[in-house]
């Protein structure tokens, strides 16, 4: 599935969320959750992470990469010791991330602000959405999987994860330039394919 920047902008604004348009490298970091599988845990990278911004010449730039916005099979079967495996609730989270070391290993967009999470502890391999918690310190980061990963499994316990390293590296290059111009604070927005017309 492919999307246009205009489709994403329209969907975000229809939700009443902010879409950054002023200045260069004022980035819109937007995840898209695939509604096609329903609540089934697919354990594959069937979602997308996007970034849109005006480049140095003032023209819009848009990138859309394969990713997951859902936790993988392995953590869903663990149920996070009864508290429930995390899954981000669609919404806009102002100033929720900043560039920092993911697990102390490499630069990624790491959680520093409020995010709402579904919590699923029943291990039935279907995503439940009846329990929501507020998260500030759960480490819901935006990071990479392997070189070109097939299965999610432990790559995501609720994080937003790029399927391919090269895509993530391209994303982070843009984010570093954005941070240099606007400060090390990023808003993350999560929408669903059903929101895109």
PyMOL CGO cylinders between C-alpha atoms (Angstrom):
from pymol import cmd
from pymol.cgo import CYLINDER

trace = [
    CYLINDER, 0.00, 0.00, 0.00, 1.26, 3.49, -0.76, 0.3, 1, 1, 1, 1, 1, 1,
    CYLINDER, 1.26, 3.49, -0.76, 0.19, 6.88, 0.52, 0.3, 1, 1, 1, 1, 1, 1,
    CYLINDER, 0.19, 6.88, 0.52, 0.73, 10.47, -0.53, 0.3, 1, 1, 1, 1, 1, 1,
    CYLINDER, 0.73, 10.47, -0.53, 1.77, 13.33, 1.70, 0.3, 1, 1, 1, 1, 1, 1,
    CYLINDER, 1.77, 13.33, 1.70, -1.51, 15.07, 0.91, 0.3, 1, 1, 1, 1, 1, 1,
    CYLINDER, -1.51, 15.07, 0.91, -3.52, 12.05, 2.10, 0.3, 1, 1, 1, 1, 1, 1,
    CYLINDER, -3.52, 12.05, 2.10, -1.63, 12.00, 5.39, 0.3, 1, 1, 1, 1, 1, 1,
    CYLINDER, -1.63, 12.00, 5.39, -2.00, 15.75, 5.90, 0.3, 1, 1, 1, 1, 1, 1,
    CYLINDER, -2.00, 15.75, 5.90, -5.75, 15.55, 5.24, 0.3, 1, 1, 1, 1, 1, 1,
    CYLINDER, -5.75, 15.55, 5.24, -6.20, 12.63, 7.66, 0.3, 1, 1, 1, 1, 1, 1,
    CYLINDER, -6.20, 12.63, 7.66, -4.20, 14.33, 10.41, 0.3, 1, 1, 1, 1, 1, 1,
    CYLINDER, -4.20, 14.33, 10.41, -6.09, 17.62, 10.08, 0.3, 1, 1, 1, 1, 1, 1,
    CYLINDER, -6.09, 17.62, 10.08, -9.44, 15.80, 9.97, 0.3, 1, 1, 1, 1, 1, 1,
    CYLINDER, -9.44, 15.80, 9.97, -8.62, 14.45, 13.43, 0.3, 1, 1, 1, 1, 1, 1,
    CYLINDER, -8.62, 14.45, 13.43, -8.03, 17.99, 14.66, 0.3, 1, 1, 1, 1, 1, 1,
    CYLINDER, -8.03, 17.99, 14.66, -4.33, 17.34, 15.13, 0.3, 1, 1, 1, 1, 1, 1,
    CYLINDER, -4.33, 17.34, 15.13, -1.54, 19.77, 14.36, 0.3, 1, 1, 1, 1, 1, 1,
    CYLINDER, -1.54, 19.77, 14.36, 0.30, 19.43, 11.06, 0.3, 1, 1, 1, 1, 1, 1,
    CYLINDER, 0.30, 19.43, 11.06, 3.52, 21.45, 10.97, 0.3, 1, 1, 1, 1, 1, 1,
    CYLINDER, 3.52, 21.45, 10.97, 3.86, 23.61, 7.88, 0.3, 1, 1, 1, 1, 1, 1,
    CYLINDER, 3.86, 23.61, 7.88, 6.01, 26.62, 8.87, 0.3, 1, 1, 1, 1, 1, 1,
    CYLINDER, 6.01, 26.62, 8.87, 9.76, 26.67, 8.29, 0.3, 1, 1, 1, 1, 1, 1,
    CYLINDER, 9.76, 26.67, 8.29, 12.18, 24.09, 6.93, 0.3, 1, 1, 1, 1, 1, 1,
    CYLINDER, 12.18, 24.09, 6.93, 12.66, 20.70, 8.59, 0.3, 1, 1, 1, 1, 1, 1,
    CYLINDER, 12.66, 20.70, 8.59, 9.68, 21.28, 10.87, 0.3, 1, 1, 1, 1, 1, 1,
    CYLINDER, 9.68, 21.28, 10.87, 8.94, 17.57, 10.71, 0.3, 1, 1, 1, 1, 1, 1,
    CYLINDER, 8.94, 17.57, 10.71, 5.68, 15.65, 10.97, 0.3, 1, 1, 1, 1, 1, 1,
    CYLINDER, 5.68, 15.65, 10.97, 6.47, 12.17, 12.33, 0.3, 1, 1, 1, 1, 1, 1,
    CYLINDER, 6.47, 12.17, 12.33, 3.37, 10.08, 11.66, 0.3, 1, 1, 1, 1, 1, 1,
    CYLINDER, 3.37, 10.08, 11.66, 2.77, 6.36, 12.09, 0.3, 1, 1, 1, 1, 1, 1,
    CYLINDER, 2.77, 6.36, 12.09, 0.03, 4.54, 10.18, 0.3, 1, 1, 1, 1, 1, 1,
    CYLINDER, 0.03, 4.54, 10.18, -1.48, 1.40, 11.71, 0.3, 1, 1, 1, 1, 1, 1,
    CYLINDER, -1.48, 1.40, 11.71, -2.88, -1.13, 9.24, 0.3, 1, 1, 1, 1, 1, 1,
    CYLINDER, -2.88, -1.13, 9.24, -6.51, -1.92, 10.06, 0.3, 1, 1, 1, 1, 1, 1,
    CYLINDER, -6.51, -1.92, 10.06, -6.76, -4.78, 7.54, 0.3, 1, 1, 1, 1, 1, 1,
    CYLINDER, -6.76, -4.78, 7.54, -5.74, -7.59, 9.95, 0.3, 1, 1, 1, 1, 1, 1,
    CYLINDER, -5.74, -7.59, 9.95, -8.29, -6.46, 12.53, 0.3, 1, 1, 1, 1, 1, 1,
    CYLINDER, -8.29, -6.46, 12.53, -7.17, -7.33, 16.07, 0.3, 1, 1, 1, 1, 1, 1,
    CYLINDER, -7.17, -7.33, 16.07, -5.09, -10.34, 14.98, 0.3, 1, 1, 1, 1, 1, 1,
    CYLINDER, -5.09, -10.34, 14.98, -1.39, -10.36, 15.93, 0.3, 1, 1, 1, 1, 1, 1,
    CYLINDER, -1.39, -10.36, 15.93, 0.32, -10.79, 12.55, 0.3, 1, 1, 1, 1, 1, 1,
    CYLINDER, 0.32, -10.79, 12.55, 3.92, -10.50, 13.83, 0.3, 1, 1, 1, 1, 1, 1,
    CYLINDER, 3.92, -10.50, 13.83, 4.95, -8.88, 10.52, 0.3, 1, 1, 1, 1, 1, 1,
    CYLINDER, 4.95, -8.88, 10.52, 5.89, -5.32, 9.57, 0.3, 1, 1, 1, 1, 1, 1,
    CYLINDER, 5.89, -5.32, 9.57, 2.57, -4.38, 7.99, 0.3, 1, 1, 1, 1, 1, 1,
    CYLINDER, 2.57, -4.38, 7.99, 2.35, -0.76, 9.22, 0.3, 1, 1, 1, 1, 1, 1,
    CYLINDER, 2.35, -0.76, 9.22, 4.17, 2.39, 8.13, 0.3, 1, 1, 1, 1, 1, 1,
    CYLINDER, 4.17, 2.39, 8.13, 6.21, 5.24, 9.57, 0.3, 1, 1, 1, 1, 1, 1,
    CYLINDER, 6.21, 5.24, 9.57, 6.22, 8.50, 7.65, 0.3, 1, 1, 1, 1, 1, 1,
    CYLINDER, 6.22, 8.50, 7.65, 7.90, 11.87, 7.84, 0.3, 1, 1, 1, 1, 1, 1,
    CYLINDER, 7.90, 11.87, 7.84, 6.94, 15.01, 5.95, 0.3, 1, 1, 1, 1, 1, 1,
    CYLINDER, 6.94, 15.01, 5.95, 8.55, 18.46, 6.04, 0.3, 1, 1, 1, 1, 1, 1,
    CYLINDER, 8.55, 18.46, 6.04, 9.60, 21.38, 3.87, 0.3, 1, 1, 1, 1, 1, 1,
    CYLINDER, 9.60, 21.38, 3.87, 13.18, 21.02, 2.66, 0.3, 1, 1, 1, 1, 1, 1,
    CYLINDER, 13.18, 21.02, 2.66, 15.83, 23.70, 2.30, 0.3, 1, 1, 1, 1, 1, 1,
    CYLINDER, 15.83, 23.70, 2.30, 14.25, 24.94, -0.93, 0.3, 1, 1, 1, 1, 1, 1,
    CYLINDER, 14.25, 24.94, -0.93, 10.80, 25.21, 0.66, 0.3, 1, 1, 1, 1, 1, 1,
    CYLINDER, 10.80, 25.21, 0.66, 9.25, 22.27, -1.22, 0.3, 1, 1, 1, 1, 1, 1,
    CYLINDER, 9.25, 22.27, -1.22, 7.52, 19.43, 0.58, 0.3, 1, 1, 1, 1, 1, 1,
    CYLINDER, 7.52, 19.43, 0.58, 9.48, 16.23, 1.22, 0.3, 1, 1, 1, 1, 1, 1,
    CYLINDER, 9.48, 16.23, 1.22, 7.71, 12.98, 2.11, 0.3, 1, 1, 1, 1, 1, 1,
    CYLINDER, 7.71, 12.98, 2.11, 8.99, 9.54, 3.07, 0.3, 1, 1, 1, 1, 1, 1,
    CYLINDER, 8.99, 9.54, 3.07, 6.98, 6.42, 3.91, 0.3, 1, 1, 1, 1, 1, 1,
    CYLINDER, 6.98, 6.42, 3.91, 8.68, 3.26, 5.25, 0.3, 1, 1, 1, 1, 1, 1,
    CYLINDER, 8.68, 3.26, 5.25, 7.63, -0.25, 6.28, 0.3, 1, 1, 1, 1, 1, 1,
    CYLINDER, 7.63, -0.25, 6.28, 7.38, -0.56, 10.04, 0.3, 1, 1, 1, 1, 1, 1,
    CYLINDER, 7.38, -0.56, 10.04, 5.30, -1.83, 12.93, 0.3, 1, 1, 1, 1, 1, 1,
    CYLINDER, 5.30, -1.83, 12.93, 3.22, 0.18, 15.37, 0.3, 1, 1, 1, 1, 1, 1,
    CYLINDER, 3.22, 0.18, 15.37, 2.24, -3.03, 17.18, 0.3, 1, 1, 1, 1, 1, 1,
    CYLINDER, 2.24, -3.03, 17.18, 4.09, -5.36, 19.55, 0.3, 1, 1, 1, 1, 1, 1,
    CYLINDER, 4.09, -5.36, 19.55, 5.26, -8.72, 18.22, 0.3, 1, 1, 1, 1, 1, 1,
    CYLINDER, 5.26, -8.72, 18.22, 4.11, -12.26, 18.94, 0.3, 1, 1, 1, 1, 1, 1,
    CYLINDER, 4.11, -12.26, 18.94, 6.72, -13.04, 21.61, 0.3, 1, 1, 1, 1, 1, 1,
    CYLINDER, 6.72, -13.04, 21.61, 5.83, -10.18, 23.99, 0.3, 1, 1, 1, 1, 1, 1,
    CYLINDER, 5.83, -10.18, 23.99, 2.11, -10.73, 23.40, 0.3, 1, 1, 1, 1, 1, 1,
    CYLINDER, 2.11, -10.73, 23.40, 2.51, -14.32, 24.61, 0.3, 1, 1, 1, 1, 1, 1,
    CYLINDER, 2.51, -14.32, 24.61, 4.36, -13.07, 27.69, 0.3, 1, 1, 1, 1, 1, 1,
    CYLINDER, 4.36, -13.07, 27.69, 1.63, -10.58, 28.58, 0.3, 1, 1, 1, 1, 1, 1,
    CYLINDER, 1.63, -10.58, 28.58, 4.22, -8.40, 30.36, 0.3, 1, 1, 1, 1, 1, 1,
    CYLINDER, 4.22, -8.40, 30.36, 3.88, -10.33, 33.62, 0.3, 1, 1, 1, 1, 1, 1,
    CYLINDER, 3.88, -10.33, 33.62, 0.20, -9.57, 33.97, 0.3, 1, 1, 1, 1, 1, 1,
    CYLINDER, 0.20, -9.57, 33.97, 0.37, -5.79, 33.55, 0.3, 1, 1, 1, 1, 1, 1,
    CYLINDER, 0.37, -5.79, 33.55, -0.32, -6.15, 29.84, 0.3, 1, 1, 1, 1, 1, 1,
    CYLINDER, -0.32, -6.15, 29.84, 1.79, -5.74, 26.72, 0.3, 1, 1, 1, 1, 1, 1,
    CYLINDER, 1.79, -5.74, 26.72, 1.87, -2.13, 25.55, 0.3, 1, 1, 1, 1, 1, 1,
    CYLINDER, 1.87, -2.13, 25.55, 0.36, -0.87, 22.29, 0.3, 1, 1, 1, 1, 1, 1,
    CYLINDER, 0.36, -0.87, 22.29, 0.14, 2.83, 21.44, 0.3, 1, 1, 1, 1, 1, 1,
    CYLINDER, 0.14, 2.83, 21.44, -3.35, 4.31, 21.31, 0.3, 1, 1, 1, 1, 1, 1,
    CYLINDER, -3.35, 4.31, 21.31, -3.86, 6.31, 18.09, 0.3, 1, 1, 1, 1, 1, 1,
    CYLINDER, -3.86, 6.31, 18.09, -3.51, 10.02, 18.77, 0.3, 1, 1, 1, 1, 1, 1,
    CYLINDER, -3.51, 10.02, 18.77, -1.13, 12.95, 18.70, 0.3, 1, 1, 1, 1, 1, 1,
    CYLINDER, -1.13, 12.95, 18.70, 1.50, 13.23, 21.40, 0.3, 1, 1, 1, 1, 1, 1,
    CYLINDER, 1.50, 13.23, 21.40, 3.12, 16.70, 21.48, 0.3, 1, 1, 1, 1, 1, 1,
    CYLINDER, 3.12, 16.70, 21.48, 6.79, 16.72, 22.46, 0.3, 1, 1, 1, 1, 1, 1,
    CYLINDER, 6.79, 16.72, 22.46, 6.69, 13.01, 23.25, 0.3, 1, 1, 1, 1, 1, 1,
    CYLINDER, 6.69, 13.01, 23.25, 10.13, 12.07, 21.88, 0.3, 1, 1, 1, 1, 1, 1,
    CYLINDER, 10.13, 12.07, 21.88, 13.70, 13.25, 21.68, 0.3, 1, 1, 1, 1, 1, 1,
    CYLINDER, 13.70, 13.25, 21.68, 16.96, 11.96, 20.25, 0.3, 1, 1, 1, 1, 1, 1,
    CYLINDER, 16.96, 11.96, 20.25, 18.75, 9.76, 22.76, 0.3, 1, 1, 1, 1, 1, 1,
    CYLINDER, 18.75, 9.76, 22.76, 20.39, 6.34, 22.88, 0.3, 1, 1, 1, 1, 1, 1,
    CYLINDER, 20.39, 6.34, 22.88, 17.90, 3.48, 22.52, 0.3, 1, 1, 1, 1, 1, 1,
    CYLINDER, 17.90, 3.48, 22.52, 18.81, 1.01, 25.28, 0.3, 1, 1, 1, 1, 1, 1,
    CYLINDER, 18.81, 1.01, 25.28, 22.13, 2.84, 25.48, 0.3, 1, 1, 1, 1, 1, 1,
    CYLINDER, 22.13, 2.84, 25.48, 23.15, 1.54, 22.04, 0.3, 1, 1, 1, 1, 1, 1,
    CYLINDER, 23.15, 1.54, 22.04, 22.38, 3.98, 19.21, 0.3, 1, 1, 1, 1, 1, 1,
    CYLINDER, 22.38, 3.98, 19.21, 20.52, 7.23, 18.54, 0.3, 1, 1, 1, 1, 1, 1,
    CYLINDER, 20.52, 7.23, 18.54, 16.77, 6.88, 18.11, 0.3, 1, 1, 1, 1, 1, 1,
    CYLINDER, 16.77, 6.88, 18.11, 13.66, 8.87, 18.96, 0.3, 1, 1, 1, 1, 1, 1,
    CYLINDER, 13.66, 8.87, 18.96, 13.05, 7.96, 22.59, 0.3, 1, 1, 1, 1, 1, 1,
    CYLINDER, 13.05, 7.96, 22.59, 10.03, 8.65, 24.75, 0.3, 1, 1, 1, 1, 1, 1,
    CYLINDER, 10.03, 8.65, 24.75, 10.21, 11.69, 27.02, 0.3, 1, 1, 1, 1, 1, 1,
    CYLINDER, 10.21, 11.69, 27.02, 6.56, 12.66, 27.27, 0.3, 1, 1, 1, 1, 1, 1,
    CYLINDER, 6.56, 12.66, 27.27, 3.00, 11.43, 27.67, 0.3, 1, 1, 1, 1, 1, 1,
    CYLINDER, 3.00, 11.43, 27.67, 1.68, 8.57, 25.51, 0.3, 1, 1, 1, 1, 1, 1,
    CYLINDER, 1.68, 8.57, 25.51, -1.53, 6.58, 25.99, 0.3, 1, 1, 1, 1, 1, 1,
    CYLINDER, -1.53, 6.58, 25.99, -1.22, 2.80, 25.81, 0.3, 1, 1, 1, 1, 1, 1,
    CYLINDER, -1.22, 2.80, 25.81, -3.54, -0.14, 25.43, 0.3, 1, 1, 1, 1, 1, 1,
    CYLINDER, -3.54, -0.14, 25.43, -2.55, -2.93, 27.84, 0.3, 1, 1, 1, 1, 1, 1,
    CYLINDER, -2.55, -2.93, 27.84, -3.16, -6.55, 26.83, 0.3, 1, 1, 1, 1, 1, 1,
    CYLINDER, -3.16, -6.55, 26.83, -2.40, -9.38, 29.25, 0.3, 1, 1, 1, 1, 1, 1,
    CYLINDER, -2.40, -9.38, 29.25, -4.61, -12.31, 28.14, 0.3, 1, 1, 1, 1, 1, 1,
    CYLINDER, -4.61, -12.31, 28.14, -2.14, -13.87, 25.64, 0.3, 1, 1, 1, 1, 1, 1,
    CYLINDER, -2.14, -13.87, 25.64, -4.88, -14.80, 23.16, 0.3, 1, 1, 1, 1, 1, 1,
    CYLINDER, -4.88, -14.80, 23.16, -2.97, -13.40, 20.14, 0.3, 1, 1, 1, 1, 1, 1,
    CYLINDER, -2.97, -13.40, 20.14, -5.54, -10.70, 19.54, 0.3, 1, 1, 1, 1, 1, 1,
    CYLINDER, -5.54, -10.70, 19.54, -5.00, -7.06, 20.43, 0.3, 1, 1, 1, 1, 1, 1,
    CYLINDER, -5.00, -7.06, 20.43, -7.36, -5.89, 23.17, 0.3, 1, 1, 1, 1, 1, 1,
    CYLINDER, -7.36, -5.89, 23.17, -8.32, -2.23, 23.46, 0.3, 1, 1, 1, 1, 1, 1,
    CYLINDER, -8.32, -2.23, 23.46, -10.41, -2.21, 26.64, 0.3, 1, 1, 1, 1, 1, 1,
    CYLINDER, -10.41, -2.21, 26.64, -7.65, -1.21, 29.10, 0.3, 1, 1, 1, 1, 1, 1,
    CYLINDER, -7.65, -1.21, 29.10, -5.84, 2.11, 28.58, 0.3, 1, 1, 1, 1, 1, 1,
    CYLINDER, -5.84, 2.11, 28.58, -3.05, 3.53, 30.73, 0.3, 1, 1, 1, 1, 1, 1,
    CYLINDER, -3.05, 3.53, 30.73, -1.10, 6.78, 30.67, 0.3, 1, 1, 1, 1, 1, 1,
    CYLINDER, -1.10, 6.78, 30.67, 2.59, 6.29, 29.97, 0.3, 1, 1, 1, 1, 1, 1,
    CYLINDER, 2.59, 6.29, 29.97, 5.51, 8.57, 30.76, 0.3, 1, 1, 1, 1, 1, 1,
    CYLINDER, 5.51, 8.57, 30.76, 8.40, 6.19, 31.45, 0.3, 1, 1, 1, 1, 1, 1,
    CYLINDER, 8.40, 6.19, 31.45, 7.61, 3.05, 29.47, 0.3, 1, 1, 1, 1, 1, 1,
    CYLINDER, 7.61, 3.05, 29.47, 10.31, 3.54, 26.83, 0.3, 1, 1, 1, 1, 1, 1,
    CYLINDER, 10.31, 3.54, 26.83, 7.95, 3.64, 23.84, 0.3, 1, 1, 1, 1, 1, 1,
    CYLINDER, 7.95, 3.64, 23.84, 10.71, 4.50, 21.38, 0.3, 1, 1, 1, 1, 1, 1,
    CYLINDER, 10.71, 4.50, 21.38, 10.94, 4.85, 17.60, 0.3, 1, 1, 1, 1, 1, 1,
    CYLINDER, 10.94, 4.85, 17.60, 13.86, 2.61, 16.58, 0.3, 1, 1, 1, 1, 1, 1,
    CYLINDER, 13.86, 2.61, 16.58, 15.07, 0.00, 14.11, 0.3, 1, 1, 1, 1, 1, 1,
    CYLINDER, 15.07, 0.00, 14.11, 14.85, -3.77, 13.78, 0.3, 1, 1, 1, 1, 1, 1,
    CYLINDER, 14.85, -3.77, 13.78, 17.48, -5.71, 11.78, 0.3, 1, 1, 1, 1, 1, 1,
    CYLINDER, 17.48, -5.71, 11.78, 18.93, -5.09, 8.34, 0.3, 1, 1, 1, 1, 1, 1,
    CYLINDER, 18.93, -5.09, 8.34, 15.62, -6.18, 6.76, 0.3, 1, 1, 1, 1, 1, 1,
    CYLINDER, 15.62, -6.18, 6.76, 13.57, -8.05, 9.36, 0.3, 1, 1, 1, 1, 1, 1,
    CYLINDER, 13.57, -8.05, 9.36, 10.75, -10.47, 8.58, 0.3, 1, 1, 1, 1, 1, 1,
    CYLINDER, 10.75, -10.47, 8.58, 9.25, -11.04, 12.04, 0.3, 1, 1, 1, 1, 1, 1,
    CYLINDER, 9.25, -11.04, 12.04, 8.58, -8.51, 14.80, 0.3, 1, 1, 1, 1, 1, 1,
    CYLINDER, 8.58, -8.51, 14.80, 8.77, -10.73, 17.92, 0.3, 1, 1, 1, 1, 1, 1,
    CYLINDER, 8.77, -10.73, 17.92, 10.97, -8.96, 20.51, 0.3, 1, 1, 1, 1, 1, 1,
    CYLINDER, 10.97, -8.96, 20.51, 11.81, -6.02, 18.24, 0.3, 1, 1, 1, 1, 1, 1,
    CYLINDER, 11.81, -6.02, 18.24, 8.69, -4.35, 19.63, 0.3, 1, 1, 1, 1, 1, 1,
    CYLINDER, 8.69, -4.35, 19.63, 7.14, -4.55, 23.08, 0.3, 1, 1, 1, 1, 1, 1,
    CYLINDER, 7.14, -4.55, 23.08, 5.10, -1.47, 22.14, 0.3, 1, 1, 1, 1, 1, 1,
    CYLINDER, 5.10, -1.47, 22.14, 7.76, 0.56, 20.32, 0.3, 1, 1, 1, 1, 1, 1,
    CYLINDER, 7.76, 0.56, 20.32, 7.33, 1.92, 16.81, 0.3, 1, 1, 1, 1, 1, 1,
    CYLINDER, 7.33, 1.92, 16.81, 9.93, 0.00, 14.79, 0.3, 1, 1, 1, 1, 1, 1,
    CYLINDER, 9.93, 0.00, 14.79, 11.39, 0.32, 11.30, 0.3, 1, 1, 1, 1, 1, 1,
    CYLINDER, 11.39, 0.32, 11.30, 11.65, -2.91, 9.30, 0.3, 1, 1, 1, 1, 1, 1,
    CYLINDER, 11.65, -2.91, 9.30, 14.92, -1.91, 7.60, 0.3, 1, 1, 1, 1, 1, 1,
    CYLINDER, 14.92, -1.91, 7.60, 18.07, -0.32, 9.02, 0.3, 1, 1, 1, 1, 1, 1,
    CYLINDER, 18.07, -0.32, 9.02, 18.66, 1.81, 5.90, 0.3, 1, 1, 1, 1, 1, 1,
    CYLINDER, 18.66, 1.81, 5.90, 15.19, 3.38, 6.23, 0.3, 1, 1, 1, 1, 1, 1,
    CYLINDER, 15.19, 3.38, 6.23, 15.76, 4.15, 9.89, 0.3, 1, 1, 1, 1, 1, 1,
    CYLINDER, 15.76, 4.15, 9.89, 19.15, 5.69, 9.13, 0.3, 1, 1, 1, 1, 1, 1,
    CYLINDER, 19.15, 5.69, 9.13, 17.54, 7.97, 6.54, 0.3, 1, 1, 1, 1, 1, 1,
    CYLINDER, 17.54, 7.97, 6.54, 14.85, 8.93, 9.06, 0.3, 1, 1, 1, 1, 1, 1,
    CYLINDER, 14.85, 8.93, 9.06, 17.40, 9.76, 11.76, 0.3, 1, 1, 1, 1, 1, 1,
    CYLINDER, 17.40, 9.76, 11.76, 19.45, 11.90, 9.39, 0.3, 1, 1, 1, 1, 1, 1,
    CYLINDER, 19.45, 11.90, 9.39, 16.36, 14.05, 8.85, 0.3, 1, 1, 1, 1, 1, 1,
    CYLINDER, 16.36, 14.05, 8.85, 15.57, 14.13, 12.58, 0.3, 1, 1, 1, 1, 1, 1,
    CYLINDER, 15.57, 14.13, 12.58, 19.07, 15.29, 13.49, 0.3, 1, 1, 1, 1, 1, 1,
    CYLINDER, 19.07, 15.29, 13.49, 18.80, 18.21, 11.10, 0.3, 1, 1, 1, 1, 1, 1,
    CYLINDER, 18.80, 18.21, 11.10, 15.35, 19.03, 12.48, 0.3, 1, 1, 1, 1, 1, 1,
    CYLINDER, 15.35, 19.03, 12.48, 16.70, 18.97, 16.05, 0.3, 1, 1, 1, 1, 1, 1,
    CYLINDER, 16.70, 18.97, 16.05, 19.56, 21.29, 15.11, 0.3, 1, 1, 1, 1, 1, 1,
    CYLINDER, 19.56, 21.29, 15.11, 17.08, 23.82, 13.72, 0.3, 1, 1, 1, 1, 1, 1,
    CYLINDER, 17.08, 23.82, 13.72, 14.12, 23.49, 16.09, 0.3, 1, 1, 1, 1, 1, 1,
    CYLINDER, 14.12, 23.49, 16.09, 15.37, 21.79, 19.25, 0.3, 1, 1, 1, 1, 1, 1,
    CYLINDER, 15.37, 21.79, 19.25, 15.48, 18.20, 20.40, 0.3, 1, 1, 1, 1, 1, 1,
    CYLINDER, 15.48, 18.20, 20.40, 11.76, 17.60, 20.79, 0.3, 1, 1, 1, 1, 1, 1,
    CYLINDER, 11.76, 17.60, 20.79, 9.47, 15.70, 18.42, 0.3, 1, 1, 1, 1, 1, 1,
    CYLINDER, 9.47, 15.70, 18.42, 5.71, 15.20, 18.28, 0.3, 1, 1, 1, 1, 1, 1,
    CYLINDER, 5.71, 15.20, 18.28, 4.57, 11.70, 17.35, 0.3, 1, 1, 1, 1, 1, 1,
    CYLINDER, 4.57, 11.70, 17.35, 1.18, 11.14, 15.71, 0.3, 1, 1, 1, 1, 1, 1,
    CYLINDER, 1.18, 11.14, 15.71, -0.39, 7.72, 15.16, 0.3, 1, 1, 1, 1, 1, 1,
    CYLINDER, -0.39, 7.72, 15.16, -3.32, 7.32, 12.77, 0.3, 1, 1, 1, 1, 1, 1,
    CYLINDER, -3.32, 7.32, 12.77, -4.91, 4.27, 11.14, 0.3, 1, 1, 1, 1, 1, 1,
    CYLINDER, -4.91, 4.27, 11.14, -5.47, 3.26, 7.54, 0.3, 1, 1, 1, 1, 1, 1,
    CYLINDER, -5.47, 3.26, 7.54, -9.23, 3.68, 8.06, 0.3, 1, 1, 1, 1, 1, 1,
    CYLINDER, -9.23, 3.68, 8.06, -8.55, 7.40, 8.64, 0.3, 1, 1, 1, 1, 1, 1,
    CYLINDER, -8.55, 7.40, 8.64, -7.07, 7.84, 5.16, 0.3, 1, 1, 1, 1, 1, 1,
    CYLINDER, -7.07, 7.84, 5.16, -9.47, 8.52, 2.32, 0.3, 1, 1, 1, 1, 1, 1,
]
cmd.load_cgo(trace, "trace")
